[in-house]
Amino acid sequence: MIILTAFAIGLLAAGTRSLMCYCMTPWLIVIAFALAALCSLGNVSLLALVLAILAYNAGMAATFLIALVVELRSEA
């Protein structure tokens, strides 16, 4: 679920076309993860955080690739 949410955040962050949004969103993911780790009574997996950041980057890359394909098709 974390991976899908981070992927969706990446899709939406890329749609804003704001450099501030590109830079701040991974930090907000890390801060939310840190707060959840502080409130948690059990162990925290850092692998989940790494996968969330990778999924965020994949969502942004997917948005840029889709925009590139759409632009190339409109020129043809």
All heavy atoms as TSV, in Angstrom:
chain	resi	resn	atom	element	x	y	z
A	1	MET	N	N	0.822	-1.191	0.000
A	1	MET	CA	C	0.000	0.000	0.000
A	1	MET	C	C	0.871	1.261	0.000
A	1	MET	O	O	0.518	2.258	-0.618
A	1	MET	CB	C	-0.923	-0.043	1.222
A	1	MET	CG	C	-1.949	1.006	1.221
A	1	MET	SD	S	-3.097	0.697	-0.110
A	1	MET	CE	C	-4.202	2.001	0.096
A	2	ILE	N	N	1.979	1.195	0.722
A	2	ILE	CA	C	2.883	2.343	0.767
A	2	ILE	C	C	3.452	2.618	-0.617
A	2	ILE	O	O	3.581	3.775	-1.030
A	2	ILE	CB	C	4.012	2.094	1.790
A	2	ILE	CG1	C	3.445	2.067	3.197
A	2	ILE	CG2	C	5.101	3.148	1.684
A	2	ILE	CD1	C	4.434	1.649	4.251
A	3	ILE	N	N	3.774	1.566	-1.342
A	3	ILE	CA	C	4.368	1.735	-2.671
A	3	ILE	C	C	3.362	2.381	-3.623
A	3	ILE	O	O	3.706	3.295	-4.372
A	3	ILE	CB	C	4.872	0.381	-3.203
A	3	ILE	CG1	C	6.033	-0.099	-2.343
A	3	ILE	CG2	C	5.304	0.487	-4.650
A	3	ILE	CD1	C	6.497	-1.489	-2.647
A	4	LEU	N	N	2.126	1.924	-3.590
A	4	LEU	CA	C	1.109	2.511	-4.463
A	4	LEU	C	C	0.828	3.973	-4.114
A	4	LEU	O	O	0.661	4.812	-5.000
A	4	LEU	CB	C	-0.181	1.694	-4.383
A	4	LEU	CG	C	-0.122	0.287	-4.965
A	4	LEU	CD1	C	-1.430	-0.438	-4.721
A	4	LEU	CD2	C	0.197	0.337	-6.437
A	5	THR	N	N	0.807	4.273	-2.839
A	5	THR	CA	C	0.581	5.651	-2.413
A	5	THR	C	C	1.731	6.549	-2.846
A	5	THR	O	O	1.509	7.652	-3.360
A	5	THR	CB	C	0.413	5.713	-0.887
A	5	THR	OG1	O	-0.646	4.842	-0.498
A	5	THR	CG2	C	0.118	7.123	-0.421
A	6	ALA	N	N	2.959	6.083	-2.667
A	6	ALA	CA	C	4.119	6.881	-3.079
A	6	ALA	C	C	4.163	7.051	-4.594
A	6	ALA	O	O	4.533	8.116	-5.097
A	6	ALA	CB	C	5.403	6.231	-2.577
A	7	PHE	N	N	3.767	6.010	-5.333
A	7	PHE	CA	C	3.721	6.112	-6.796
A	7	PHE	C	C	2.697	7.164	-7.215
A	7	PHE	O	O	2.962	7.995	-8.085
A	7	PHE	CB	C	3.382	4.752	-7.406
A	7	PHE	CG	C	3.459	4.726	-8.904
A	7	PHE	CD1	C	4.679	4.595	-9.538
A	7	PHE	CD2	C	2.319	4.824	-9.681
A	7	PHE	CE1	C	4.765	4.563	-10.920
A	7	PHE	CE2	C	2.383	4.804	-11.054
A	7	PHE	CZ	C	3.615	4.668	-11.681
A	8	ALA	N	N	1.538	7.154	-6.574
A	8	ALA	CA	C	0.502	8.142	-6.879
A	8	ALA	C	C	0.958	9.551	-6.513
A	8	ALA	O	O	0.690	10.508	-7.247
A	8	ALA	CB	C	-0.789	7.800	-6.138
A	9	ILE	N	N	1.669	9.693	-5.411
A	9	ILE	CA	C	2.201	11.003	-5.030
A	9	ILE	C	C	3.199	11.480	-6.077
A	9	ILE	O	O	3.228	12.662	-6.432
A	9	ILE	CB	C	2.838	10.941	-3.625
A	9	ILE	CG1	C	1.759	10.770	-2.570
A	9	ILE	CG2	C	3.662	12.191	-3.343
A	9	ILE	CD1	C	2.291	10.482	-1.185
A	10	GLY	N	N	4.007	10.571	-6.597
A	10	GLY	CA	C	4.947	10.931	-7.659
A	10	GLY	C	C	4.244	11.372	-8.923
A	10	GLY	O	O	4.652	12.339	-9.571
A	11	LEU	N	N	3.169	10.684	-9.274
A	11	LEU	CA	C	2.390	11.088	-10.451
A	11	LEU	C	C	1.817	12.493	-10.276
A	11	LEU	O	O	1.875	13.326	-11.180
A	11	LEU	CB	C	1.246	10.104	-10.699
A	11	LEU	CG	C	1.607	8.710	-11.200
A	11	LEU	CD1	C	0.365	7.837	-11.230
A	11	LEU	CD2	C	2.250	8.770	-12.555
A	12	LEU	N	N	1.271	12.755	-9.117
A	12	LEU	CA	C	0.642	14.054	-8.875
A	12	LEU	C	C	1.672	15.164	-8.688
A	12	LEU	O	O	1.437	16.297	-9.111
A	12	LEU	CB	C	-0.264	13.965	-7.645
A	12	LEU	CG	C	-1.465	13.022	-7.813
A	12	LEU	CD1	C	-2.192	12.851	-6.494
A	12	LEU	CD2	C	-2.383	13.522	-8.887
A	13	ALA	N	N	2.815	14.850	-8.087
A	13	ALA	CA	C	3.847	15.868	-7.901
A	13	ALA	C	C	4.419	16.303	-9.243
A	13	ALA	O	O	4.707	17.483	-9.451
A	13	ALA	CB	C	4.955	15.345	-6.996
A	14	ALA	N	N	4.585	15.371	-10.153
A	14	ALA	CA	C	5.109	15.722	-11.471
A	14	ALA	C	C	4.099	16.566	-12.247
A	14	ALA	O	O	4.486	17.387	-13.066
A	14	ALA	CB	C	5.451	14.469	-12.248
A	15	GLY	N	N	2.837	16.378	-11.980
A	15	GLY	CA	C	1.807	17.157	-12.660
A	15	GLY	C	C	1.778	18.611	-12.254
A	15	GLY	O	O	1.262	19.449	-12.983
A	16	THR	N	N	2.338	18.926	-11.093
A	16	THR	CA	C	2.335	20.315	-10.648
A	16	THR	C	C	3.378	21.160	-11.364
A	16	THR	O	O	3.259	22.379	-11.412
A	16	THR	CB	C	2.606	20.418	-9.136
A	16	THR	OG1	O	3.901	19.911	-8.861
A	16	THR	CG2	C	1.560	19.674	-8.335
A	17	ARG	N	N	4.413	20.522	-11.885
A	17	ARG	CA	C	5.521	21.203	-12.578
A	17	ARG	C	C	6.171	22.270	-11.712
A	17	ARG	O	O	6.550	23.334	-12.180
A	17	ARG	CB	C	5.045	21.820	-13.885
A	17	ARG	CG	C	4.544	20.820	-14.864
A	17	ARG	CD	C	4.104	21.501	-16.119
A	17	ARG	NE	N	3.538	20.514	-17.044
A	17	ARG	CZ	C	2.941	20.846	-18.153
A	17	ARG	NH1	N	2.830	22.107	-18.492
A	17	ARG	NH2	N	2.455	19.925	-18.940
A	18	SER	N	N	6.315	21.982	-10.444
A	18	SER	CA	C	6.929	22.907	-9.504
A	18	SER	C	C	8.189	22.271	-8.921
A	18	SER	O	O	8.139	21.168	-8.375
A	18	SER	CB	C	5.949	23.220	-8.379
A	18	SER	OG	O	6.593	23.878	-7.327
A	19	LEU	N	N	9.302	22.969	-9.026
A	19	LEU	CA	C	10.561	22.455	-8.501
A	19	LEU	C	C	10.488	22.286	-6.993
A	19	LEU	O	O	11.038	21.332	-6.442
A	19	LEU	CB	C	11.711	23.389	-8.882
A	19	LEU	CG	C	13.098	22.949	-8.464
A	19	LEU	CD1	C	13.451	21.633	-9.133
A	19	LEU	CD2	C	14.107	24.004	-8.809
A	20	MET	N	N	9.786	23.189	-6.323
A	20	MET	CA	C	9.629	23.086	-4.870
A	20	MET	C	C	8.892	21.792	-4.510
A	20	MET	O	O	9.255	21.116	-3.544
A	20	MET	CB	C	8.864	24.291	-4.340
A	20	MET	CG	C	8.648	24.264	-2.858
A	20	MET	SD	S	10.174	24.436	-1.959
A	20	MET	CE	C	10.177	26.170	-1.690
A	21	CYS	N	N	7.894	21.460	-5.294
A	21	CYS	CA	C	7.138	20.231	-5.042
A	21	CYS	C	C	8.006	18.997	-5.291
A	21	CYS	O	O	7.926	18.022	-4.555
A	21	CYS	CB	C	5.900	20.206	-5.924
A	21	CYS	SG	S	4.752	18.902	-5.513
A	22	TYR	N	N	8.841	19.053	-6.317
A	22	TYR	CA	C	9.739	17.925	-6.601
A	22	TYR	C	C	10.694	17.682	-5.445
A	22	TYR	O	O	10.992	16.537	-5.106
A	22	TYR	CB	C	10.584	18.187	-7.854
A	22	TYR	CG	C	9.833	18.340	-9.143
A	22	TYR	CD1	C	10.404	19.012	-10.207
A	22	TYR	CD2	C	8.561	17.816	-9.317
A	22	TYR	CE1	C	9.746	19.167	-11.407
A	22	TYR	CE2	C	7.891	17.970	-10.506
A	22	TYR	CZ	C	8.486	18.643	-11.547
A	22	TYR	OH	O	7.825	18.793	-12.718
A	23	CYS	N	N	11.194	18.747	-4.845
A	23	CYS	CA	C	12.199	18.621	-3.796
A	23	CYS	C	C	11.601	18.354	-2.410
A	23	CYS	O	O	12.213	17.656	-1.596
A	23	CYS	CB	C	13.043	19.883	-3.735
A	23	CYS	SG	S	13.986	20.179	-5.230
A	24	MET	N	N	10.447	18.917	-2.138
A	24	MET	CA	C	9.874	18.801	-0.793
A	24	MET	C	C	9.125	17.496	-0.548
A	24	MET	O	O	9.069	17.024	0.584
A	24	MET	CB	C	8.926	19.977	-0.526
A	24	MET	CG	C	9.630	21.304	-0.352
A	24	MET	SD	S	10.794	21.312	1.010
A	24	MET	CE	C	9.705	21.056	2.381
A	25	THR	N	N	8.576	16.906	-1.597
A	25	THR	CA	C	7.760	15.713	-1.406
A	25	THR	C	C	8.536	14.538	-0.820
A	25	THR	O	O	8.045	13.898	0.113
A	25	THR	CB	C	7.077	15.315	-2.730
A	25	THR	OG1	O	6.344	16.435	-3.207
A	25	THR	CG2	C	6.138	14.160	-2.530
A	26	PRO	N	N	9.746	14.218	-1.294
A	26	PRO	CA	C	10.478	13.117	-0.636
A	26	PRO	C	C	10.782	13.411	0.830
A	26	PRO	O	O	10.742	12.507	1.660
A	26	PRO	CB	C	11.767	12.996	-1.443
A	26	PRO	CG	C	11.486	13.626	-2.743
A	26	PRO	CD	C	10.461	14.672	-2.487
A	27	TRP	N	N	11.049	14.678	1.141
A	27	TRP	CA	C	11.298	15.015	2.541
A	27	TRP	C	C	10.041	14.852	3.384
A	27	TRP	O	O	10.106	14.443	4.541
A	27	TRP	CB	C	11.845	16.433	2.663
A	27	TRP	CG	C	13.265	16.511	2.213
A	27	TRP	CD1	C	13.726	17.088	1.075
A	27	TRP	CD2	C	14.392	15.951	2.869
A	27	TRP	NE1	N	15.081	16.921	0.983
A	27	TRP	CE2	C	15.521	16.223	2.074
A	27	TRP	CE3	C	14.574	15.234	4.044
A	27	TRP	CZ2	C	16.801	15.813	2.430
A	27	TRP	CZ3	C	15.856	14.825	4.385
A	27	TRP	CH2	C	16.945	15.115	3.592
A	28	LEU	N	N	8.889	15.173	2.812
A	28	LEU	CA	C	7.636	14.969	3.544
A	28	LEU	C	C	7.366	13.486	3.762
A	28	LEU	O	O	6.841	13.092	4.805
A	28	LEU	CB	C	6.481	15.634	2.797
A	28	LEU	CG	C	6.523	17.155	2.765
A	28	LEU	CD1	C	5.407	17.695	1.868
A	28	LEU	CD2	C	6.421	17.724	4.151
A	29	ILE	N	N	7.741	12.655	2.794
A	29	ILE	CA	C	7.607	11.202	2.963
A	29	ILE	C	C	8.506	10.728	4.098
A	29	ILE	O	O	8.095	9.932	4.950
A	29	ILE	CB	C	7.917	10.469	1.643
A	29	ILE	CG1	C	6.845	10.761	0.599
A	29	ILE	CG2	C	8.041	8.967	1.872
A	29	ILE	CD1	C	7.170	10.237	-0.787
A	30	VAL	N	N	9.739	11.221	4.136
A	30	VAL	CA	C	10.682	10.831	5.192
A	30	VAL	C	C	10.193	11.312	6.555
A	30	VAL	O	O	10.263	10.569	7.545
A	30	VAL	CB	C	12.092	11.380	4.880
A	30	VAL	CG1	C	13.024	11.202	6.062
A	30	VAL	CG2	C	12.658	10.708	3.644
A	31	ILE	N	N	9.681	12.538	6.628
A	31	ILE	CA	C	9.186	13.066	7.898
A	31	ILE	C	C	7.977	12.269	8.384
A	31	ILE	O	O	7.873	11.936	9.567
A	31	ILE	CB	C	8.855	14.567	7.763
A	31	ILE	CG1	C	10.146	15.368	7.612
A	31	ILE	CG2	C	8.051	15.071	8.953
A	31	ILE	CD1	C	9.931	16.806	7.206
A	32	ALA	N	N	7.061	11.941	7.478
A	32	ALA	CA	C	5.896	11.135	7.862
A	32	ALA	C	C	6.336	9.757	8.336
A	32	ALA	O	O	5.795	9.221	9.318
A	32	ALA	CB	C	4.934	11.013	6.687
A	33	PHE	N	N	7.338	9.182	7.673
A	33	PHE	CA	C	7.854	7.883	8.090
A	33	PHE	C	C	8.511	7.981	9.468
A	33	PHE	O	O	8.312	7.107	10.315
A	33	PHE	CB	C	8.861	7.366	7.063
A	33	PHE	CG	C	9.342	5.976	7.333
A	33	PHE	CD1	C	8.611	4.883	6.895
A	33	PHE	CD2	C	10.523	5.753	8.008
A	33	PHE	CE1	C	9.038	3.611	7.137
A	33	PHE	CE2	C	10.963	4.478	8.268
A	33	PHE	CZ	C	10.228	3.406	7.825
A	34	ALA	N	N	9.265	9.041	9.703
A	34	ALA	CA	C	9.924	9.214	10.999
A	34	ALA	C	C	8.905	9.397	12.124
A	34	ALA	O	O	9.063	8.826	13.210
A	34	ALA	CB	C	10.871	10.403	10.949
A	35	LEU	N	N	7.861	10.181	11.861
A	35	LEU	CA	C	6.825	10.355	12.884
A	35	LEU	C	C	6.091	9.048	13.165
A	35	LEU	O	O	5.774	8.744	14.315
A	35	LEU	CB	C	5.845	11.440	12.454
A	35	LEU	CG	C	6.381	12.865	12.481
A	35	LEU	CD1	C	5.351	13.831	11.904
A	35	LEU	CD2	C	6.758	13.267	13.894
A	36	ALA	N	N	5.838	8.276	12.122
A	36	ALA	CA	C	5.190	6.977	12.323
A	36	ALA	C	C	6.110	6.032	13.096
A	36	ALA	O	O	5.643	5.255	13.932
A	36	ALA	CB	C	4.824	6.364	10.974
A	37	ALA	N	N	7.420	6.107	12.840
A	37	ALA	CA	C	8.370	5.268	13.564
A	37	ALA	C	C	8.441	5.659	15.036
A	37	ALA	O	O	8.578	4.793	15.908
A	37	ALA	CB	C	9.750	5.366	12.922
A	38	LEU	N	N	8.350	6.960	15.321
A	38	LEU	CA	C	8.372	7.404	16.711
A	38	LEU	C	C	7.131	6.959	17.474
A	38	LEU	O	O	7.201	6.658	18.668
A	38	LEU	CB	C	8.492	8.929	16.777
A	38	LEU	CG	C	9.857	9.506	16.412
A	38	LEU	CD1	C	9.788	11.024	16.380
A	38	LEU	CD2	C	10.904	9.049	17.404
A	39	CYS	N	N	5.999	6.935	16.798
A	39	CYS	CA	C	4.742	6.547	17.449
A	39	CYS	C	C	4.554	5.033	17.510
A	39	CYS	O	O	3.719	4.553	18.268
A	39	CYS	CB	C	3.568	7.170	16.719
A	39	CYS	SG	S	3.557	8.963	16.806
A	40	SER	N	N	5.324	4.309	16.734
A	40	SER	CA	C	5.170	2.860	16.658
A	40	SER	C	C	5.826	2.188	17.861
A	40	SER	O	O	6.882	2.609	18.336
A	40	SER	CB	C	5.812	2.335	15.370
A	40	SER	OG	O	5.800	0.932	15.355
A	41	LEU	N	N	5.214	1.121	18.314
A	41	LEU	CA	C	5.781	0.356	19.420
A	41	LEU	C	C	6.687	-0.775	18.931
A	41	LEU	O	O	7.504	-1.283	19.689
A	41	LEU	CB	C	4.662	-0.227	20.281
A	41	LEU	CG	C	3.760	0.797	20.972
A	41	LEU	CD1	C	2.643	0.095	21.706
A	41	LEU	CD2	C	4.565	1.674	21.900
A	42	GLY	N	N	6.544	-1.160	17.678
A	42	GLY	CA	C	7.325	-2.261	17.131
A	42	GLY	C	C	8.513	-1.792	16.323
A	42	GLY	O	O	8.892	-0.619	16.336
A	43	ASN	N	N	9.114	-2.749	15.638
A	43	ASN	CA	C	10.250	-2.439	14.782
A	43	ASN	C	C	9.789	-1.702	13.531
A	43	ASN	O	O	8.674	-1.872	13.067
A	43	ASN	CB	C	10.975	-3.722	14.369
A	43	ASN	CG	C	11.639	-4.389	15.552
A	43	ASN	OD1	O	11.921	-3.747	16.546
A	43	ASN	ND2	N	11.894	-5.676	15.435
A	44	VAL	N	N	10.700	-0.910	12.965
A	44	VAL	CA	C	10.397	-0.146	11.762
A	44	VAL	C	C	11.342	-0.609	10.666
A	44	VAL	O	O	12.549	-0.705	10.874
A	44	VAL	CB	C	10.573	1.366	12.018
A	44	VAL	CG1	C	10.342	2.153	10.754
A	44	VAL	CG2	C	9.649	1.818	13.115
A	45	SER	N	N	10.779	-0.892	9.497
A	45	SER	CA	C	11.571	-1.354	8.371
A	45	SER	C	C	12.004	-0.162	7.519
A	45	SER	O	O	11.165	0.558	6.978
A	45	SER	CB	C	10.755	-2.332	7.524
A	45	SER	OG	O	11.440	-2.634	6.345
A	46	LEU	N	N	13.299	0.019	7.401
A	46	LEU	CA	C	13.799	1.081	6.538
A	46	LEU	C	C	13.641	0.710	5.069
A	46	LEU	O	O	13.657	1.584	4.212
A	46	LEU	CB	C	15.261	1.379	6.854
A	46	LEU	CG	C	15.508	2.051	8.199
A	46	LEU	CD1	C	16.991	2.256	8.421
A	46	LEU	CD2	C	14.780	3.368	8.281
A	47	LEU	N	N	13.457	-0.571	4.802
A	47	LEU	CA	C	13.210	-1.009	3.430
A	47	LEU	C	C	11.918	-0.396	2.899
A	47	LEU	O	O	11.844	-0.011	1.730
A	47	LEU	CB	C	13.144	-2.536	3.363
A	47	LEU	CG	C	12.887	-3.146	1.996
A	47	LEU	CD1	C	14.022	-2.794	1.043
A	47	LEU	CD2	C	12.719	-4.639	2.109
A	48	ALA	N	N	10.914	-0.254	3.748
A	48	ALA	CA	C	9.658	0.368	3.332
A	48	ALA	C	C	9.874	1.824	2.937
A	48	ALA	O	O	9.290	2.307	1.970
A	48	ALA	CB	C	8.621	0.273	4.449
A	49	LEU	N	N	10.735	2.524	3.658
A	49	LEU	CA	C	11.041	3.918	3.326
A	49	LEU	C	C	11.775	4.002	1.992
A	49	LEU	O	O	11.435	4.823	1.142
A	49	LEU	CB	C	11.879	4.561	4.423
A	49	LEU	CG	C	12.362	5.986	4.151
A	49	LEU	CD1	C	11.181	6.931	3.995
A	49	LEU	CD2	C	13.284	6.444	5.256
A	50	VAL	N	N	12.752	3.140	1.788
A	50	VAL	CA	C	13.501	3.129	0.530
A	50	VAL	C	C	12.575	2.800	-0.638
A	50	VAL	O	O	12.635	3.449	-1.697
A	50	VAL	CB	C	14.684	2.138	0.611
A	50	VAL	CG1	C	15.334	1.940	-0.738
A	50	VAL	CG2	C	15.694	2.612	1.633
A	51	LEU	N	N	11.696	1.829	-0.461
A	51	LEU	CA	C	10.748	1.479	-1.520
A	51	LEU	C	C	9.776	2.614	-1.801
A	51	LEU	O	O	9.393	2.840	-2.956
A	51	LEU	CB	C	9.999	0.200	-1.160
A	51	LEU	CG	C	10.825	-1.079	-1.189
A	51	LEU	CD1	C	9.993	-2.254	-0.709
A	51	LEU	CD2	C	11.396	-1.341	-2.562
A	52	ALA	N	N	9.375	3.347	-0.775
A	52	ALA	CA	C	8.475	4.483	-0.982
A	52	ALA	C	C	9.164	5.581	-1.789
A	52	ALA	O	O	8.563	6.148	-2.705
A	52	ALA	CB	C	8.001	5.031	0.359
A	53	ILE	N	N	10.420	5.864	-1.479
A	53	ILE	CA	C	11.152	6.883	-2.238
A	53	ILE	C	C	11.365	6.422	-3.680
A	53	ILE	O	O	11.221	7.210	-4.626
A	53	ILE	CB	C	12.500	7.205	-1.559
A	53	ILE	CG1	C	12.276	7.786	-0.164
A	53	ILE	CG2	C	13.342	8.145	-2.412
A	53	ILE	CD1	C	11.571	9.113	-0.144
A	54	LEU	N	N	11.686	5.157	-3.877
A	54	LEU	CA	C	11.848	4.631	-5.236
A	54	LEU	C	C	10.528	4.671	-6.007
A	54	LEU	O	O	10.513	4.984	-7.201
A	54	LEU	CB	C	12.407	3.212	-5.197
A	54	LEU	CG	C	13.870	3.080	-4.771
A	54	LEU	CD1	C	14.251	1.610	-4.649
A	54	LEU	CD2	C	14.781	3.808	-5.726
A	55	ALA	N	N	9.430	4.364	-5.342
A	55	ALA	CA	C	8.128	4.417	-6.002
A	55	ALA	C	C	7.750	5.850	-6.346
A	55	ALA	O	O	7.155	6.101	-7.400
A	55	ALA	CB	C	7.053	3.789	-5.108
A	56	TYR	N	N	8.107	6.795	-5.497
A	56	TYR	CA	C	7.875	8.210	-5.796
A	56	TYR	C	C	8.634	8.602	-7.058
A	56	TYR	O	O	8.085	9.236	-7.959
A	56	TYR	CB	C	8.309	9.067	-4.606
A	56	TYR	CG	C	8.417	10.538	-4.921
A	56	TYR	CD1	C	7.269	11.309	-5.076
A	56	TYR	CD2	C	9.652	11.150	-5.086
A	56	TYR	CE1	C	7.351	12.648	-5.381
A	56	TYR	CE2	C	9.739	12.490	-5.382
A	56	TYR	CZ	C	8.600	13.235	-5.531
A	56	TYR	OH	O	8.692	14.564	-5.839
A	57	ASN	N	N	9.899	8.215	-7.128
A	57	ASN	CA	C	10.705	8.522	-8.316
A	57	ASN	C	C	10.156	7.828	-9.559
A	57	ASN	O	O	10.164	8.406	-10.652
A	57	ASN	CB	C	12.159	8.134	-8.084
A	57	ASN	CG	C	12.833	9.045	-7.108
A	57	ASN	OD1	O	12.485	10.203	-6.990
A	57	ASN	ND2	N	13.807	8.522	-6.379
A	58	ALA	N	N	9.676	6.602	-9.408
A	58	ALA	CA	C	9.087	5.887	-10.546
A	58	ALA	C	C	7.815	6.572	-11.021
A	58	ALA	O	O	7.551	6.644	-12.225
A	58	ALA	CB	C	8.795	4.440	-10.157
A	59	GLY	N	N	7.014	7.096	-10.105
A	59	GLY	CA	C	5.812	7.826	-10.478
A	59	GLY	C	C	6.131	9.093	-11.245
A	59	GLY	O	O	5.473	9.415	-12.237
A	60	MET	N	N	7.162	9.795	-10.813
A	60	MET	CA	C	7.570	10.994	-11.538
A	60	MET	C	C	8.107	10.630	-12.921
A	60	MET	O	O	7.781	11.291	-13.913
A	60	MET	CB	C	8.623	11.768	-10.748
A	60	MET	CG	C	8.051	12.428	-9.527
A	60	MET	SD	S	9.199	13.521	-8.713
A	60	MET	CE	C	9.487	14.732	-9.958
A	61	ALA	N	N	8.904	9.580	-12.992
A	61	ALA	CA	C	9.453	9.155	-14.282
A	61	ALA	C	C	8.339	8.714	-15.221
A	61	ALA	O	O	8.374	9.015	-16.421
A	61	ALA	CB	C	10.456	8.027	-14.071
A	62	ALA	N	N	7.345	8.021	-14.694
A	62	ALA	CA	C	6.224	7.582	-15.531
A	62	ALA	C	C	5.464	8.778	-16.096
A	62	ALA	O	O	5.079	8.776	-17.269
A	62	ALA	CB	C	5.287	6.694	-14.717
A	63	THR	N	N	5.270	9.795	-15.276
A	63	THR	CA	C	4.576	10.985	-15.756
A	63	THR	C	C	5.360	11.674	-16.861
A	63	THR	O	O	4.797	12.075	-17.883
A	63	THR	CB	C	4.339	11.973	-14.604
A	63	THR	OG1	O	3.596	11.316	-13.585
A	63	THR	CG2	C	3.580	13.197	-15.071
A	64	PHE	N	N	6.661	11.803	-16.683
A	64	PHE	CA	C	7.483	12.446	-17.697
A	64	PHE	C	C	7.530	11.627	-18.983
A	64	PHE	O	O	7.507	12.186	-20.077
A	64	PHE	CB	C	8.890	12.705	-17.177
A	64	PHE	CG	C	8.938	13.733	-16.076
A	64	PHE	CD1	C	9.753	13.551	-14.982
A	64	PHE	CD2	C	8.156	14.884	-16.124
A	64	PHE	CE1	C	9.802	14.487	-13.971
A	64	PHE	CE2	C	8.197	15.821	-15.120
A	64	PHE	CZ	C	9.023	15.624	-14.034
A	65	LEU	N	N	7.600	10.307	-18.869
A	65	LEU	CA	C	7.610	9.463	-20.069
A	65	LEU	C	C	6.275	9.526	-20.812
A	65	LEU	O	O	6.249	9.576	-22.045
A	65	LEU	CB	C	7.948	8.020	-19.700
A	65	LEU	CG	C	9.399	7.770	-19.303
A	65	LEU	CD1	C	9.577	6.335	-18.832
A	65	LEU	CD2	C	10.334	8.086	-20.448
A	66	ILE	N	N	5.185	9.535	-20.075
A	66	ILE	CA	C	3.874	9.645	-20.707
A	66	ILE	C	C	3.751	10.992	-21.420
A	66	ILE	O	O	3.254	11.069	-22.552
A	66	ILE	CB	C	2.752	9.459	-19.668
A	66	ILE	CG1	C	2.706	8.007	-19.208
A	66	ILE	CG2	C	1.410	9.881	-20.231
A	66	ILE	CD1	C	1.827	7.767	-18.016
A	67	ALA	N	N	4.224	12.069	-20.780
A	67	ALA	CA	C	4.173	13.386	-21.414
A	67	ALA	C	C	5.033	13.415	-22.676
A	67	ALA	O	O	4.650	14.015	-23.689
A	67	ALA	CB	C	4.646	14.452	-20.436
A	68	LEU	N	N	6.166	12.747	-22.642
A	68	LEU	CA	C	7.042	12.697	-23.811
A	68	LEU	C	C	6.386	11.931	-24.959
A	68	LEU	O	O	6.419	12.372	-26.102
A	68	LEU	CB	C	8.380	12.047	-23.446
A	68	LEU	CG	C	9.413	11.933	-24.556
A	68	LEU	CD1	C	9.845	13.320	-25.010
A	68	LEU	CD2	C	10.601	11.130	-24.090
A	69	VAL	N	N	5.760	10.805	-24.664
A	69	VAL	CA	C	5.085	10.016	-25.684
A	69	VAL	C	C	3.913	10.789	-26.286
A	69	VAL	O	O	3.728	10.813	-27.499
A	69	VAL	CB	C	4.620	8.659	-25.116
A	69	VAL	CG1	C	3.662	7.955	-26.051
A	69	VAL	CG2	C	5.819	7.782	-24.802
A	70	VAL	N	N	3.142	11.459	-25.455
A	70	VAL	CA	C	1.998	12.238	-25.940
A	70	VAL	C	C	2.490	13.376	-26.825
A	70	VAL	O	O	1.895	13.657	-27.876
A	70	VAL	CB	C	1.158	12.761	-24.762
A	70	VAL	CG1	C	0.168	13.813	-25.204
A	70	VAL	CG2	C	0.456	11.613	-24.066
A	71	GLU	N	N	3.570	14.019	-26.437
A	71	GLU	CA	C	4.100	15.128	-27.243
A	71	GLU	C	C	4.628	14.615	-28.591
A	71	GLU	O	O	4.402	15.255	-29.623
A	71	GLU	CB	C	5.227	15.837	-26.490
A	71	GLU	CG	C	5.772	17.030	-27.233
A	71	GLU	CD	C	6.855	17.737	-26.445
A	71	GLU	OE1	O	6.836	17.686	-25.205
A	71	GLU	OE2	O	7.727	18.335	-27.092
A	72	LEU	N	N	5.296	13.495	-28.582
A	72	LEU	CA	C	5.817	12.942	-29.838
A	72	LEU	C	C	4.688	12.507	-30.763
A	72	LEU	O	O	4.779	12.657	-31.980
A	72	LEU	CB	C	6.763	11.776	-29.562
A	72	LEU	CG	C	8.108	12.142	-28.924
A	72	LEU	CD1	C	8.893	10.879	-28.612
A	72	LEU	CD2	C	8.900	13.065	-29.828
A	73	ARG	N	N	3.610	11.982	-30.199
A	73	ARG	CA	C	2.467	11.554	-31.034
A	73	ARG	C	C	1.733	12.752	-31.602
A	73	ARG	O	O	1.183	12.689	-32.692
A	73	ARG	CB	C	1.502	10.705	-30.222
A	73	ARG	CG	C	2.044	9.339	-29.911
A	73	ARG	CD	C	0.992	8.518	-29.261
A	73	ARG	NE	N	0.794	7.341	-30.117
A	73	ARG	CZ	C	-0.229	6.547	-30.055
A	73	ARG	NH1	N	-1.186	6.805	-29.196
A	73	ARG	NH2	N	-0.302	5.508	-30.805
A	74	SER	N	N	1.695	13.854	-30.858
A	74	SER	CA	C	0.973	15.025	-31.373
A	74	SER	C	C	1.737	15.709	-32.497
A	74	SER	O	O	1.139	16.379	-33.327
A	74	SER	CB	C	0.717	16.006	-30.231
A	74	SER	OG	O	1.925	16.556	-29.755
A	75	GLU	N	N	3.061	15.553	-32.528
A	75	GLU	CA	C	3.860	16.149	-33.605
A	75	GLU	C	C	3.770	15.350	-34.889
A	75	GLU	O	O	3.946	15.902	-35.964
A	75	GLU	CB	C	5.324	16.251	-33.165
A	75	GLU	CG	C	5.558	17.284	-32.107
A	75	GLU	CD	C	7.003	17.336	-31.667
A	75	GLU	OE1	O	7.828	16.585	-32.223
A	75	GLU	OE2	O	7.319	18.118	-30.761
A	76	ALA	N	N	3.515	14.055	-34.769
A	76	ALA	CA	C	3.493	13.196	-35.958
A	76	ALA	C	C	2.218	13.315	-36.767
A	76	ALA	O	O	1.267	13.893	-36.532
A	76	ALA	CB	C	3.668	11.743	-35.538
